[in-house]
Amino acid sequence: MDKPPFPAYLDNSAISDYKRCPTLWQYGSLHKLTRAGKSVHLHAGACFATGLEATRRGFHEFGLSEEQALILGMHAVVVSYGDFEPEDRHAVKSCERIVFGLLEYFIQYGLGEDQLHPFQFSPDSFGIEFNFALPLPIENPSTGEPLLYTGRFDQLATYNGTLYGEDDKTAMQLGPSWAKQWELDAQFTGYSWAAREYGYSLAGFFVRGLSFLPSGYGHAQTIVYRAYWQIERWLDSTLEVIQRMIEDYSRDSYISVLDKSVCASYSGCKFHALCASQFPSRWLAQYEHNPWNPMERDSLNHQALIATLFPKASHVHH
């Protein structure tokens, strides 16, 4: 494979991949390879997030009633799910189950009752889907421009008058280990740094989980905290990791960890076939180019969807 330009942006997932296995980062983030076919877990999670965003925007930004906002969210799930057909063993994440999962979520966290409110920037602008792209003090080896650290979390929100972040996760099961995994997780430390760079000092981060069980759904919520020194430690560590990433790129040489903690974690590394072969190029037909860009996102036209669903409704901002 020819050596492509170094990515213009890095997010937590890319950096995490490099820390787990530099070869994983090489194939996934540098060459942008992905296994042919769409992952039901990623697709279902993205559709659920789309439904959450549409419901919240409908209620807070467009002044819909709770019932109307939920209808908007359900339609958003159906539109984004499209004609994707999961395998039988993944039927728990069918379009229908995602729609009912959305309803289950807002039964647990009612739109009009949830004490965690999206932060209001202006009368018609709220902290729903907080996106960021921040320059790092490291030059891109291909362009000489500053590298960008990018990300997105579900809400910049207030709780009892105090500012928090909030992010939603879908899972197959929840429990004590689910909550504990976020205590030192770099994702929320990076989110806290990004919010601080934009001038928002967070008291903590709400992490909410919804599990898709064969016979129902489960809920979990935890709050994680990041002190100033933890954020600074994360920044120093992240910059060091990126420098090593650039050194590997300059040499065009990447370590393959080749350990069960990486190669067999969860459902297994998607690049297992490449690392298991003496001639990886023979297996490239199993993969396709992934054009995903964290700086770009397909977004539903919520106003157009509202006009279609509620043509006679009068929308007054709350």
C-alpha positions as CSV (number, residue, x, y, z in Angstrom):
1,M,0.0,0.0,0.0
2,D,1.2,3.5,-0.8
3,K,1.9,5.8,2.1
4,P,-0.9,8.3,2.3
5,P,-0.7,11.8,3.8
6,F,-0.8,12.0,7.6
7,P,-4.4,12.7,8.8
8,A,-5.3,16.4,9.3
9,Y,-7.3,15.5,12.5
10,L,-7.1,13.0,15.3
11,D,-9.9,12.0,17.7
12,N,-10.0,9.9,20.8
13,S,-10.7,6.7,18.8
14,A,-7.7,7.1,16.6
15,I,-5.4,7.9,19.5
16,S,-6.8,5.0,21.4
17,D,-6.2,2.6,18.5
18,Y,-2.6,3.7,18.3
19,K,-2.0,3.2,22.0
20,R,-3.5,-0.3,21.7
21,C,-1.6,-1.3,18.6
22,P,0.2,1.0,16.2
23,T,-0.6,-1.3,13.3
24,L,-4.3,-1.0,14.1
25,W,-4.0,2.8,13.8
26,Q,-2.0,2.4,10.5
27,Y,-4.7,0.3,8.8
28,G,-7.7,2.1,10.3
29,S,-6.8,5.8,10.6
30,L,-3.9,6.2,8.2
31,H,-5.1,4.0,5.3
32,K,-8.7,4.3,6.3
33,L,-9.6,0.7,5.8
34,T,-12.7,-0.9,7.2
35,R,-14.1,-4.4,7.0
36,A,-16.5,-4.7,4.1
37,G,-20.1,-4.4,5.2
38,K,-21.6,-2.2,7.9
39,S,-21.3,-3.0,11.6
40,V,-24.7,-3.4,13.2
41,H,-23.4,-2.0,16.5
42,L,-22.0,1.1,15.0
43,H,-25.0,1.6,12.8
44,A,-27.5,1.1,15.6
45,G,-25.6,3.4,17.9
46,A,-25.5,6.1,15.3
47,C,-29.2,5.8,14.6
48,F,-30.0,6.0,18.3
49,A,-27.8,9.1,18.6
50,T,-29.7,10.7,15.7
51,G,-33.0,10.0,17.4
52,L,-31.8,11.5,20.7
53,E,-30.6,14.7,18.9
54,A,-33.8,15.1,16.9
55,T,-36.0,14.6,20.0
56,R,-34.0,17.1,22.1
57,R,-33.8,19.7,19.3
58,G,-37.5,19.3,18.7
59,F,-38.4,19.9,22.3
60,H,-35.8,22.6,23.3
61,E,-35.1,24.4,20.0
62,F,-38.3,24.1,18.0
63,G,-40.8,24.2,20.9
64,L,-42.5,20.9,20.1
65,S,-44.5,19.2,22.8
66,E,-43.0,16.1,24.4
67,E,-45.2,13.9,22.3
68,Q,-44.3,15.7,19.1
69,A,-40.6,15.7,19.9
70,L,-40.7,11.9,20.4
71,I,-42.5,11.4,17.1
72,L,-39.8,13.5,15.5
73,G,-37.1,11.4,17.2
74,M,-38.7,8.1,16.1
75,H,-39.0,9.3,12.5
76,A,-35.3,10.4,12.6
77,V,-34.3,6.8,13.7
78,V,-36.3,5.2,10.9
79,V,-34.9,7.6,8.3
80,S,-31.3,7.1,9.4
81,Y,-31.7,3.3,9.8
82,G,-32.8,3.0,6.2
83,D,-32.9,-0.4,4.6
84,F,-30.1,-1.9,6.7
85,E,-30.9,-5.5,7.7
86,P,-29.1,-7.0,10.7
87,E,-28.3,-10.7,11.0
88,D,-30.7,-12.7,13.1
89,R,-28.2,-12.8,16.0
90,H,-28.2,-9.1,16.1
91,A,-32.0,-8.6,15.8
92,V,-31.9,-7.0,19.3
93,K,-30.6,-3.9,17.4
94,S,-33.2,-3.8,14.7
95,C,-34.8,-0.6,13.7
96,E,-37.9,-1.4,15.7
97,R,-35.8,-2.1,18.8
98,I,-33.9,1.2,18.4
99,V,-37.2,3.1,18.1
100,F,-38.5,1.5,21.3
101,G,-35.2,2.1,23.0
102,L,-35.6,5.8,22.3
103,L,-39.0,5.8,23.9
104,E,-37.6,3.8,26.9
105,Y,-34.8,6.4,27.2
106,F,-37.2,9.3,27.5
107,I,-39.4,7.4,29.9
108,Q,-36.3,7.2,32.2
109,Y,-35.2,10.8,31.5
110,G,-38.4,12.7,30.7
111,L,-37.9,15.8,28.5
112,G,-39.9,18.0,30.8
113,E,-38.6,16.3,34.0
114,D,-34.9,15.7,33.5
115,Q,-32.9,17.9,35.8
116,L,-30.1,17.9,33.3
117,H,-30.9,20.6,30.8
118,P,-29.1,21.5,27.6
119,F,-27.1,24.7,28.1
120,Q,-28.8,27.7,26.4
121,F,-26.4,29.8,24.4
122,S,-29.2,32.0,23.0
123,P,-33.0,32.0,22.8
124,D,-32.9,29.4,20.0
125,S,-29.5,27.7,20.4
126,F,-28.8,25.0,22.9
127,G,-25.8,22.8,23.8
128,I,-27.1,19.7,22.0
129,E,-24.4,17.9,20.1
130,F,-21.2,19.8,21.2
131,N,-18.8,19.6,18.4
132,F,-15.2,20.7,18.6
133,A,-12.0,20.9,16.5
134,L,-9.0,22.4,18.3
135,P,-5.4,22.9,17.1
136,L,-2.7,21.1,18.9
137,P,0.8,22.4,19.4
138,I,2.2,19.8,16.9
139,E,2.6,20.3,13.2
140,N,1.1,17.8,10.7
141,P,4.2,16.2,9.0
142,S,2.5,16.2,5.6
143,T,1.2,19.8,5.5
144,G,3.0,21.8,8.2
145,E,-0.4,22.9,9.6
146,P,-1.3,22.4,13.2
147,L,-2.9,19.0,13.9
148,L,-6.5,19.2,15.0
149,Y,-8.0,17.3,17.9
150,T,-11.7,16.7,17.2
151,G,-14.7,15.2,18.9
152,R,-18.4,15.5,19.7
153,F,-20.4,14.8,22.8
154,D,-24.2,14.7,23.2
155,Q,-24.8,17.7,25.5
156,L,-23.2,20.6,27.2
157,A,-25.7,20.9,30.0
158,T,-26.6,22.4,33.4
159,Y,-27.5,20.5,36.5
160,N,-28.7,22.5,39.5
161,G,-27.1,25.6,37.9
162,T,-23.7,23.9,37.4
163,L,-22.2,23.1,34.0
164,Y,-21.7,19.4,33.0
165,G,-21.0,17.4,29.9
166,E,-23.3,14.5,29.0
167,D,-22.8,11.6,26.7
168,D,-25.0,8.6,25.9
169,K,-23.8,5.1,25.3
170,T,-25.5,2.0,24.0
171,A,-24.4,-1.5,25.2
172,M,-25.4,-5.1,25.3
173,Q,-25.3,-5.2,29.1
174,L,-24.6,-2.8,32.0
175,G,-23.2,-3.3,35.5
176,P,-20.6,-2.2,37.9
177,S,-17.8,-2.7,35.4
178,W,-19.7,-0.5,32.8
179,A,-19.6,2.4,35.2
180,K,-16.0,1.8,36.4
181,Q,-14.6,1.9,32.8
182,W,-15.2,5.6,32.5
183,E,-13.4,6.7,35.7
184,L,-10.0,7.2,33.9
185,D,-11.2,7.0,30.3
186,A,-9.3,9.4,28.1
187,Q,-12.4,10.2,26.0
188,F,-14.0,12.3,28.8
189,T,-10.7,13.8,29.9
190,G,-10.3,15.0,26.3
191,Y,-13.9,16.3,26.2
192,S,-13.3,18.2,29.4
193,W,-10.1,19.8,27.9
194,A,-12.0,20.7,24.8
195,A,-14.8,22.4,26.8
196,R,-12.2,24.3,28.8
197,E,-10.5,25.5,25.6
198,Y,-13.9,27.0,24.5
199,G,-14.3,28.7,27.9
200,Y,-16.6,26.2,29.6
201,S,-15.3,24.7,32.9
202,L,-17.2,21.5,33.6
203,A,-17.9,20.2,37.1
204,G,-18.1,16.7,35.7
205,F,-19.5,14.5,33.0
206,F,-22.8,12.5,33.1
207,V,-22.5,9.2,31.2
208,R,-25.8,7.5,30.5
209,G,-26.1,3.9,29.2
210,L,-29.0,2.1,27.6
211,S,-28.6,-1.7,27.1
212,F,-30.5,-3.6,24.5
213,L,-31.5,-6.9,26.1
214,P,-33.3,-9.8,24.4
215,S,-36.4,-9.1,26.6
216,G,-36.2,-5.4,27.3
217,Y,-33.8,-2.6,28.1
218,G,-31.5,-1.6,31.0
219,H,-30.4,1.8,32.3
220,A,-27.3,3.1,34.0
221,Q,-25.9,6.5,34.9
222,T,-22.6,7.5,36.4
223,I,-20.9,10.9,36.8
224,V,-17.1,11.2,36.3
225,Y,-14.9,14.0,37.4
226,R,-11.7,15.5,35.9
227,A,-9.5,17.7,38.0
228,Y,-7.3,20.3,36.4
229,W,-4.2,18.2,37.0
230,Q,-5.8,15.2,35.4
231,I,-6.6,17.2,32.3
232,E,-3.0,18.5,32.1
233,R,-1.7,15.0,32.5
234,W,-3.9,13.8,29.7
235,L,-2.7,16.7,27.5
236,D,1.0,15.9,28.1
237,S,0.5,12.2,27.6
238,T,-1.6,12.7,24.4
239,L,1.0,15.0,22.8
240,E,3.7,12.5,23.6
241,V,1.7,9.7,22.0
242,I,1.1,11.8,18.9
243,Q,4.8,12.5,18.6
244,R,5.5,8.8,18.6
245,M,2.8,8.3,16.0
246,I,4.5,10.9,13.8
247,E,7.9,9.2,14.3
248,D,6.4,5.9,13.2
249,Y,4.9,7.6,10.2
250,S,8.2,9.2,9.3
251,R,9.9,5.7,9.3
252,D,6.8,4.1,7.8
253,S,7.2,1.4,10.5
254,Y,4.5,0.3,13.0
255,I,4.7,-2.3,15.8
256,S,2.2,-5.1,15.7
257,V,1.2,-5.9,19.3
258,L,0.0,-9.4,18.5
259,D,-1.6,-10.0,21.8
260,K,-5.0,-11.4,22.7
261,S,-5.8,-8.2,24.6
262,V,-5.9,-6.5,21.2
263,C,-6.3,-9.2,18.6
264,A,-9.1,-11.0,20.4
265,S,-10.8,-8.2,22.3
266,Y,-14.6,-7.9,22.0
267,S,-15.5,-9.5,18.7
268,G,-11.8,-9.5,17.6
269,C,-9.7,-7.0,15.7
270,K,-11.1,-6.2,12.3
271,F,-7.6,-6.4,10.8
272,H,-6.9,-9.9,12.1
273,A,-6.7,-11.4,8.6
274,L,-4.0,-8.9,7.6
275,C,-1.8,-9.6,10.6
276,A,-2.3,-13.3,10.4
277,S,-1.0,-13.5,6.9
278,Q,2.6,-13.4,5.6
279,F,1.2,-11.6,2.6
280,P,-1.4,-9.1,3.9
281,S,-2.1,-7.6,0.4
282,R,-3.8,-10.9,-0.6
283,W,-6.6,-10.2,2.0
284,L,-7.2,-6.5,1.1
285,A,-10.3,-7.5,-1.0
286,Q,-12.1,-8.1,2.4
287,Y,-11.7,-4.4,3.1
288,E,-13.0,-1.2,1.7
289,H,-12.0,2.5,1.9
290,N,-13.7,4.3,4.8
291,P,-14.2,8.0,3.9
292,W,-15.4,8.8,7.4
293,N,-14.4,12.3,8.5
294,P,-15.1,13.5,12.1
295,M,-15.2,17.0,10.8
296,E,-18.2,16.1,8.6
297,R,-21.5,14.7,9.5
298,D,-24.7,13.9,7.7
299,S,-27.4,15.8,9.6
300,L,-31.2,15.6,9.2
301,N,-33.0,18.7,8.2
302,H,-35.1,18.9,11.4
303,Q,-37.2,21.8,10.3
304,A,-38.2,20.1,7.0
305,L,-39.1,16.9,8.9
306,I,-41.1,18.9,11.4
307,A,-43.0,20.7,8.6
308,T,-43.8,17.3,7.1
309,L,-44.9,15.7,10.4
310,F,-46.8,18.7,11.9
311,P,-47.7,21.0,9.0
312,K,-50.3,22.9,11.1
313,A,-48.3,23.1,14.3
314,S,-47.2,26.5,15.7
315,H,-43.7,26.2,17.2
316,V,-43.0,28.5,20.1
317,H,-39.6,28.2,21.8
318,H,-39.7,27.3,25.4
